[in-house]
Amino acid sequence: MAGVLLKNEETVEEAVVHGTMAKLRDLEGTNPIALYELVMKCRDEKHKLHDREVVETLIGEKLANPGGSADDIIILDSIRGIVLSAVEGDGLKMTIGSPLASS
């Protein structure tokens, strides 16, 4: 599979980027709290999620894996790279753009 260069200078398989971006845009419309928590966890791996439903959503969407406790998740490096490259801003001012370096 072909890799694409992200804004954070990581290379990720193109199919993973497309699938992850579709899920991020879906969360933006259907579950913005889960999107926010995902971004916060990507920005700071020590960020604690306090909503079990969010944890289940992110695991169910294959954006995270179960962590060591019921309220924790593990995010794969490829997903983290895509999220950090695609999402800008904080809180209610978060926006999703292209994660690709050449865009």
N, CA, C and O atoms as a GROMACS GRO file, in nm:
protein
  412
    1MET      N    1   0.084  -0.119   0.000
    1MET     CA    2   0.000   0.000   0.000
    1MET      C    3   0.088   0.124   0.000
    1MET      O    4   0.198   0.126   0.054
    2ALA      N    5   0.036   0.227  -0.062
    2ALA     CA    6   0.110   0.352  -0.072
    2ALA      C    7   0.098   0.435   0.055
    2ALA      O    8  -0.009   0.443   0.116
    3GLY      N    9   0.208   0.495   0.093
    3GLY     CA   10   0.207   0.583   0.209
    3GLY      C   11   0.194   0.728   0.166
    3GLY      O   12   0.236   0.765   0.056
    4VAL      N   13   0.135   0.808   0.253
    4VAL     CA   14   0.124   0.951   0.227
    4VAL      C   15   0.190   1.026   0.343
    4VAL      O   16   0.193   0.978   0.456
    5LEU      N   17   0.243   1.142   0.313
    5LEU     CA   18   0.313   1.223   0.412
    5LEU      C   19   0.214   1.315   0.484
    5LEU      O   20   0.140   1.390   0.421
    6LEU      N   21   0.214   1.307   0.617
    6LEU     CA   22   0.129   1.393   0.699
    6LEU      C   23   0.200   1.524   0.731
    6LEU      O   24   0.322   1.536   0.713
    7LYS      N   25   0.125   1.621   0.779
    7LYS     CA   26   0.181   1.750   0.819
    7LYS      C   27   0.287   1.736   0.927
    7LYS      O   28   0.379   1.817   0.935
    8ASN      N   29   0.274   1.633   1.012
    8ASN     CA   30   0.372   1.613   1.119
    8ASN      C   31   0.493   1.533   1.071
    8ASN      O   32   0.575   1.487   1.152
    9GLU      N   33   0.504   1.515   0.940
    9GLU     CA   34   0.616   1.450   0.872
    9GLU      C   35   0.621   1.299   0.890
    9GLU      O   36   0.724   1.237   0.862
   10GLU      N   37   0.513   1.239   0.936
   10GLU     CA   38   0.502   1.093   0.943
   10GLU      C   39   0.442   1.043   0.813
   10GLU      O   40   0.366   1.114   0.747
   11THR      N   41   0.475   0.920   0.777
   11THR     CA   42   0.416   0.856   0.660
   11THR      C   43   0.319   0.748   0.709
   11THR      O   44   0.354   0.664   0.792
   12VAL      N   45   0.197   0.753   0.655
   12VAL     CA   46   0.091   0.659   0.694
   12VAL      C   47   0.026   0.606   0.567
   12VAL      O   48   0.017   0.677   0.466
   13GLU      N   49  -0.020   0.481   0.572
   13GLU     CA   50  -0.088   0.423   0.456
   13GLU      C   51  -0.208   0.508   0.418
   13GLU      O   52  -0.284   0.553   0.505
   14GLU      N   53  -0.225   0.530   0.290
   14GLU     CA   54  -0.333   0.616   0.240
   14GLU      C   55  -0.471   0.567   0.283
   14GLU      O   56  -0.557   0.648   0.318
   15ALA      N   57  -0.492   0.435   0.283
   15ALA     CA   58  -0.621   0.380   0.323
   15ALA      C   59  -0.652   0.411   0.470
   15ALA      O   60  -0.767   0.437   0.505
   16VAL      N   61  -0.550   0.409   0.554
   16VAL     CA   62  -0.568   0.440   0.696
   16VAL      C   63  -0.606   0.587   0.713
   16VAL      O   64  -0.691   0.621   0.795
   17VAL      N   65  -0.543   0.674   0.635
   17VAL     CA   66  -0.576   0.816   0.641
   17VAL      C   67  -0.721   0.839   0.600
   17VAL      O   68  -0.795   0.909   0.669
   18HIS      N   69  -0.762   0.781   0.487
   18HIS     CA   70  -0.900   0.801   0.439
   18HIS      C   71  -1.002   0.747   0.539
   18HIS      O   72  -1.102   0.814   0.567
   19GLY      N   73  -0.978   0.628   0.592
   19GLY     CA   74  -1.071   0.570   0.689
   19GLY      C   75  -1.079   0.650   0.818
   19GLY      O   76  -1.188   0.673   0.871
   20THR      N   77  -0.964   0.693   0.866
   20THR     CA   78  -0.962   0.772   0.990
   20THR      C   79  -1.029   0.907   0.970
   20THR      O   80  -1.105   0.951   1.057
   21MET      N   81  -1.003   0.972   0.860
   21MET     CA   82  -1.065   1.102   0.834
   21MET      C   83  -1.217   1.090   0.824
   21MET      O   84  -1.288   1.178   0.871
   22ALA      N   85  -1.266   0.983   0.763
   22ALA     CA   86  -1.411   0.963   0.754
   22ALA      C   87  -1.470   0.949   0.894
   22ALA      O   88  -1.577   1.004   0.922
   23LYS      N   89  -1.401   0.876   0.981
   23LYS     CA   90  -1.450   0.858   1.118
   23LYS      C   91  -1.444   0.988   1.197
   23LYS      O   92  -1.534   1.017   1.276
   24LEU      N   93  -1.339   1.067   1.177
   24LEU     CA   94  -1.329   1.196   1.247
   24LEU      C   95  -1.442   1.289   1.205
   24LEU      O   96  -1.503   1.354   1.289
   25ARG      N   97  -1.469   1.295   1.076
   25ARG     CA   98  -1.578   1.383   1.027
   25ARG      C   99  -1.714   1.334   1.077
   25ARG      O  100  -1.802   1.414   1.106
   26ASP      N  101  -1.730   1.203   1.086
   26ASP     CA  102  -1.854   1.148   1.140
   26ASP      C  103  -1.870   1.187   1.286
   26ASP      O  104  -1.978   1.230   1.328
   27LEU      N  105  -1.764   1.171   1.365
   27LEU     CA  106  -1.771   1.210   1.506
   27LEU      C  107  -1.799   1.359   1.522
   27LEU      O  108  -1.870   1.400   1.614
   28GLU      N  109  -1.743   1.438   1.434
   28GLU     CA  110  -1.764   1.583   1.440
   28GLU      C  111  -1.914   1.615   1.436
   28GLU      O  112  -1.960   1.707   1.504
   29GLY      N  113  -1.989   1.539   1.357
   29GLY     CA  114  -2.132   1.564   1.344
   29GLY      C  115  -2.218   1.490   1.444
   29GLY      O  116  -2.324   1.538   1.484
   30THR      N  117  -2.174   1.370   1.485
   30THR     CA  118  -2.259   1.286   1.568
   30THR      C  119  -2.220   1.282   1.715
   30THR      O  120  -2.306   1.262   1.802
   31ASN      N  121  -2.091   1.300   1.744
   31ASN     CA  122  -2.045   1.288   1.881
   31ASN      C  123  -1.922   1.377   1.904
   31ASN      O  124  -1.811   1.328   1.922
   32PRO      N  125  -1.943   1.509   1.903
   32PRO     CA  126  -1.829   1.601   1.916
   32PRO      C  127  -1.753   1.586   2.048
   32PRO      O  128  -1.635   1.620   2.054
   33ILE      N  129  -1.817   1.536   2.151
   33ILE     CA  130  -1.746   1.514   2.278
   33ILE      C  131  -1.642   1.403   2.260
   33ILE      O  132  -1.531   1.414   2.311
   34ALA      N  133  -1.679   1.297   2.190
   34ALA     CA  134  -1.583   1.189   2.165
   34ALA      C  135  -1.468   1.239   2.079
   34ALA      O  136  -1.353   1.202   2.102
   35LEU      N  137  -1.497   1.323   1.981
   35LEU     CA  138  -1.392   1.382   1.899
   35LEU      C  139  -1.298   1.466   1.985
   35LEU      O  140  -1.176   1.455   1.975
   36TYR      N  141  -1.355   1.550   2.070
   36TYR     CA  142  -1.276   1.634   2.158
   36TYR      C  143  -1.185   1.549   2.248
   36TYR      O  144  -1.066   1.578   2.262
   37GLU      N  145  -1.242   1.445   2.308
   37GLU     CA  146  -1.164   1.359   2.397
   37GLU      C  147  -1.052   1.287   2.321
   37GLU      O  148  -0.942   1.271   2.374
   38LEU      N  149  -1.080   1.244   2.199
   38LEU     CA  150  -0.978   1.180   2.116
   38LEU      C  151  -0.863   1.276   2.090
   38LEU      O  152  -0.746   1.240   2.104
   39VAL      N  153  -0.896   1.398   2.052
   39VAL     CA  154  -0.792   1.498   2.025
   39VAL      C  155  -0.710   1.526   2.150
   39VAL      O  156  -0.588   1.533   2.144
   40MET      N  157  -0.777   1.541   2.264
   40MET     CA  158  -0.706   1.568   2.389
   40MET      C  159  -0.613   1.452   2.425
   40MET      O  160  -0.501   1.474   2.471
   41LYS      N  161  -0.659   1.328   2.403
   41LYS     CA  162  -0.576   1.211   2.432
   41LYS      C  163  -0.457   1.204   2.336
   41LYS      O  164  -0.348   1.164   2.376
   42CYS      N  165  -0.478   1.243   2.211
   42CYS     CA  166  -0.368   1.244   2.115
   42CYS      C  167  -0.265   1.351   2.151
   42CYS      O  168  -0.145   1.330   2.135
   43ARG      N  169  -0.312   1.463   2.198
   43ARG     CA  170  -0.221   1.572   2.236
   43ARG      C  171  -0.147   1.543   2.365
   43ARG      O  172  -0.033   1.587   2.383
   44ASP      N  173  -0.210   1.469   2.456
   44ASP     CA  174  -0.150   1.438   2.586
   44ASP      C  175  -0.192   1.297   2.626
   44ASP      O  176  -0.306   1.276   2.668
   45GLU      N  177  -0.101   1.202   2.614
   45GLU     CA  178  -0.139   1.063   2.643
   45GLU      C  179  -0.179   1.040   2.788
   45GLU      O  180  -0.236   0.936   2.819
   46LYS      N  181  -0.149   1.134   2.877
   46LYS     CA  182  -0.189   1.122   3.017
   46LYS      C  183  -0.332   1.174   3.041
   46LYS      O  184  -0.384   1.162   3.152
   47HIS      N  185  -0.393   1.232   2.937
   47HIS     CA  186  -0.530   1.283   2.948
   47HIS      C  187  -0.623   1.170   2.990
   47HIS      O  188  -0.621   1.062   2.929
   48LYS      N  189  -0.703   1.193   3.091
   48LYS     CA  190  -0.797   1.092   3.141
   48LYS      C  191  -0.936   1.116   3.084
   48LYS      O  192  -0.986   1.228   3.084
   49LEU      N  193  -0.996   1.010   3.034
   49LEU     CA  194  -1.132   1.016   2.985
   49LEU      C  195  -1.224   0.975   3.099
   49LEU      O  196  -1.200   0.873   3.164
   50HIS      N  197  -1.327   1.054   3.125
   50HIS     CA  198  -1.414   1.028   3.239
   50HIS      C  199  -1.552   0.977   3.199
   50HIS      O  200  -1.640   0.962   3.284
   51ASP      N  201  -1.571   0.951   3.070
   51ASP     CA  202  -1.701   0.906   3.020
   51ASP      C  203  -1.683   0.771   2.953
   51ASP      O  204  -1.621   0.761   2.847
   52ARG      N  205  -1.737   0.669   3.013
   52ARG     CA  206  -1.723   0.532   2.960
   52ARG      C  207  -1.783   0.521   2.820
   52ARG      O  208  -1.732   0.445   2.738
   53GLU      N  209  -1.888   0.594   2.793
   53GLU     CA  210  -1.950   0.591   2.660
   53GLU      C  211  -1.854   0.641   2.552
   53GLU      O  212  -1.848   0.587   2.442
   54VAL      N  213  -1.778   0.745   2.585
   54VAL     CA  214  -1.677   0.797   2.492
   54VAL      C  215  -1.570   0.691   2.467
   54VAL      O  216  -1.531   0.668   2.352
   55VAL      N  217  -1.524   0.628   2.573
   55VAL     CA  218  -1.424   0.522   2.560
   55VAL      C  219  -1.477   0.413   2.467
   55VAL      O  220  -1.407   0.369   2.376
   56GLU      N  221  -1.599   0.369   2.490
   56GLU     CA  222  -1.659   0.263   2.408
   56GLU      C  223  -1.676   0.308   2.263
   56GLU      O  224  -1.656   0.229   2.171
   57THR      N  225  -1.713   0.434   2.243
   57THR     CA  226  -1.730   0.486   2.107
   57THR      C  227  -1.597   0.483   2.033
   57THR      O  228  -1.591   0.435   1.920
   58LEU      N  229  -1.491   0.534   2.095
   58LEU     CA  230  -1.361   0.540   2.028
   58LEU      C  231  -1.305   0.402   2.000
   58LEU      O  232  -1.244   0.379   1.896
   59ILE      N  233  -1.327   0.309   2.092
   59ILE     CA  234  -1.283   0.171   2.069
   59ILE      C  235  -1.368   0.107   1.959
   59ILE      O  236  -1.315   0.039   1.872
   60GLY      N  237  -1.498   0.129   1.964
   60GLY     CA  238  -1.588   0.074   1.864
   60GLY      C  239  -1.561   0.125   1.724
   60GLY      O  240  -1.578   0.053   1.626
   61GLU      N  241  -1.518   0.249   1.714
   61GLU     CA  242  -1.486   0.309   1.584
   61GLU      C  243  -1.344   0.273   1.537
   61GLU      O  244  -1.301   0.316   1.430
   62LYS      N  245  -1.273   0.194   1.617
   62LYS     CA  246  -1.136   0.152   1.587
   62LYS      C  247  -1.040   0.271   1.581
   62LYS      O  248  -0.940   0.267   1.510
   63LEU      N  249  -1.073   0.376   1.657
   63LEU     CA  250  -0.983   0.491   1.669
   63LEU      C  251  -0.891   0.475   1.790
   63LEU      O  252  -0.796   0.552   1.807
   64ALA      N  253  -0.920   0.376   1.875
   64ALA     CA  254  -0.841   0.350   1.994
   64ALA      C  255  -0.856   0.204   2.033
   64ALA      O  256  -0.949   0.135   1.991
   65ASN      N  257  -0.762   0.159   2.114
   65ASN     CA  258  -0.766   0.025   2.170
   65ASN      C  259  -0.789   0.037   2.320
   65ASN      O  260  -0.758   0.141   2.379
   66PRO      N  261  -0.843  -0.068   2.383
   66PRO     CA  262  -0.861  -0.062   2.529
   66PRO      C  263  -0.728  -0.040   2.600
   66PRO      O  264  -0.625  -0.095   2.560
   67GLY      N  265  -0.732   0.041   2.705
   67GLY     CA  266  -0.613   0.066   2.785
   67GLY      C  267  -0.608  -0.026   2.904
   67GLY      O  268  -0.676  -0.128   2.909
   68GLY      N  269  -0.525   0.010   3.002
   68GLY     CA  270  -0.507  -0.072   3.119
   68GLY      C  271  -0.621  -0.066   3.219
   68GLY      O  272  -0.628  -0.149   3.309
   69SER      N  273  -0.711   0.032   3.205
   69SER     CA  274  -0.826   0.043   3.294
   69SER      C  275  -0.950   0.074   3.212
   69SER      O  276  -0.942   0.102   3.093
   70ALA      N  277  -1.064   0.070   3.278
   70ALA     CA  278  -1.192   0.088   3.208
   70ALA      C  279  -1.209   0.228   3.149
   70ALA      O  280  -1.285   0.247   3.055
   71ASP      N  281  -1.137   0.326   3.204
   71ASP     CA  282  -1.153   0.462   3.154
   71ASP      C  283  -1.030   0.510   3.077
   71ASP      O  284  -1.003   0.630   3.069
   72ASP      N  285  -0.955   0.415   3.021
   72ASP     CA  286  -0.835   0.454   2.947
   72ASP      C  287  -0.834   0.387   2.810
   72ASP      O  288  -0.893   0.281   2.790
   73ILE      N  289  -0.766   0.452   2.717
   73ILE     CA  290  -0.752   0.400   2.582
   73ILE      C  291  -0.606   0.414   2.538
   73ILE      O  292  -0.530   0.493   2.594
   74ILE      N  293  -0.571   0.337   2.438
   74ILE     CA  294  -0.441   0.347   2.374
   74ILE      C  295  -0.466   0.383   2.229
   74ILE      O  296  -0.547   0.320   2.161
   75ILE      N  297  -0.395   0.483   2.182
   75ILE     CA  298  -0.412   0.528   2.045
   75ILE      C  299  -0.289   0.488   1.965
   75ILE      O  300  -0.177   0.519   2.004
   76LEU      N  301  -0.311   0.420   1.854
   76LEU     CA  302  -0.200   0.382   1.768
   76LEU      C  303  -0.130   0.506   1.713
   76LEU      O  304  -0.193   0.610   1.693
   77ASP      N  305   0.000   0.494   1.690
   77ASP     CA  306   0.078   0.608   1.641
   77ASP      C  307   0.023   0.663   1.509
   77ASP      O  308   0.023   0.784   1.488
   78SER      N  309  -0.022   0.574   1.421
   78SER     CA  310  -0.075   0.621   1.292
   78SER      C  311  -0.200   0.706   1.311
   78SER      O  312  -0.214   0.809   1.245
   79ILE      N  313  -0.290   0.664   1.400
   79ILE     CA  314  -0.412   0.741   1.427
   79ILE      C  315  -0.375   0.874   1.493
   79ILE      O  316  -0.428   0.978   1.456
   80ARG      N  317  -0.286   0.869   1.591
   80ARG     CA  318  -0.241   0.991   1.659
   80ARG      C  319  -0.184   1.091   1.558
   80ARG      O  320  -0.217   1.210   1.562
   81GLY      N  321  -0.100   1.043   1.467
   81GLY     CA  322  -0.041   1.131   1.367
   81GLY      C  323  -0.145   1.196   1.278
   81GLY      O  324  -0.134   1.314   1.246
   82ILE      N  325  -0.244   1.119   1.238
   82ILE     CA  326  -0.351   1.174   1.152
   82ILE      C  327  -0.432   1.278   1.229
   82ILE      O  328  -0.458   1.387   1.177
   83VAL      N  329  -0.471   1.246   1.352
   83VAL     CA  330  -0.550   1.340   1.433
   83VAL      C  331  -0.472   1.469   1.456
   83VAL      O  332  -0.525   1.578   1.437
   84LEU      N  333  -0.346   1.456   1.497
   84LEU     CA  334  -0.267   1.576   1.526
   84LEU      C  335  -0.240   1.660   1.402
   84LEU      O  336  -0.225   1.782   1.410
   85SER      N  337  -0.234   1.595   1.286
   85SER     CA  338  -0.212   1.667   1.162
   85SER      C  339  -0.340   1.730   1.107
   85SER      O  340  -0.333   1.831   1.036
   86ALA      N  341  -0.455   1.672   1.139
   86ALA     CA  342  -0.582   1.717   1.081
   86ALA      C  343  -0.657   1.819   1.166
   86ALA      O  344  -0.725   1.906   1.112
   87VAL      N  345  -0.645   1.810   1.299
   87VAL     CA  346  -0.728   1.892   1.387
   87VAL      C  347  -0.647   2.011   1.438
   87VAL      O  348  -0.537   1.997   1.491
   88GLU      N  349  -0.705   2.128   1.421
   88GLU     CA  350  -0.643   2.252   1.469
   88GLU      C  351  -0.740   2.321   1.564
   88GLU      O  352  -0.861   2.301   1.557
   89GLY      N  353  -0.685   2.402   1.652
   89GLY     CA  354  -0.767   2.479   1.745
   89GLY      C  355  -0.796   2.403   1.872
   89GLY      O  356  -0.753   2.289   1.890
   90ASP      N  357  -0.871   2.469   1.960
   90ASP     CA  358  -0.904   2.411   2.089
   90ASP      C  359  -1.052   2.424   2.117
   90ASP      O  360  -1.119   2.514   2.067
   91GLY      N  361  -1.104   2.332   2.198
   91GLY     CA  362  -1.242   2.338   2.244
   91GLY      C  363  -1.342   2.348   2.131
   91GLY      O  364  -1.336   2.272   2.034
   92LEU      N  365  -1.434   2.442   2.145
   92LEU     CA  366  -1.538   2.460   2.043
   92LEU      C  367  -1.484   2.515   1.912
   92LEU      O  368  -1.555   2.517   1.811
   93LYS      N  369  -1.360   2.560   1.914
   93LYS     CA  370  -1.300   2.617   1.792
   93LYS      C  371  -1.215   2.518   1.716
   93LYS      O  372  -1.139   2.556   1.627
   94MET      N  373  -1.226   2.389   1.750
   94MET     CA  374  -1.153   2.287   1.677
   94MET      C  375  -1.210   2.275   1.536
   94MET      O  376  -1.331   2.278   1.515
   95THR      N  377  -1.120   2.261   1.440
   95THR     CA  378  -1.161   2.239   1.302
   95THR      C  379  -1.081   2.121   1.247
   95THR      O  380  -0.968   2.095   1.289
   96ILE      N  381  -1.142   2.051   1.153
   96ILE     CA  382  -1.079   1.938   1.089
   96ILE      C  383  -1.045   1.978   0.946
   96ILE      O  384  -1.132   2.018   0.869
   97GLY      N  385  -0.918   1.966   0.913
   97GLY     CA  386  -0.871   1.993   0.777
   97GLY      C  387  -0.797   1.871   0.724
   97GLY      O  388  -0.802   1.763   0.782
   98SER      N  389  -0.730   1.889   0.615
   98SER     CA  390  -0.652   1.780   0.559
   98SER      C  391  -0.529   1.755   0.645
   98SER      O  392  -0.463   1.849   0.688
   99PRO      N  393  -0.498   1.629   0.670
   99PRO     CA  394  -0.378   1.598   0.746
   99PRO      C  395  -0.254   1.589   0.658
   99PRO      O  396  -0.143   1.573   0.709
  100LEU      N  397  -0.272   1.600   0.528
  100LEU     CA  398  -0.162   1.578   0.435
  100LEU      C  399  -0.069   1.698   0.423
  100LEU      O  400  -0.114   1.813   0.422
  101ALA      N  401   0.058   1.670   0.413
  101ALA     CA  402   0.160   1.776   0.406
  101ALA      C  403   0.147   1.856   0.277
  101ALA      O  404   0.177   1.976   0.276
  102SER      N  405   0.103   1.795   0.171
  102SER     CA  406   0.100   1.863   0.041
  102SER      C  407  -0.029   1.938   0.014
  102SER      O  408  -0.046   1.995  -0.093
  103SER      N  409  -0.122   1.938   0.110
  103SER     CA  410  -0.251   2.005   0.086
  103SER      C  411  -0.244   2.152   0.120
  103SER      O  412  -0.343   2.223   0.106
   0.00000   0.00000   0.00000
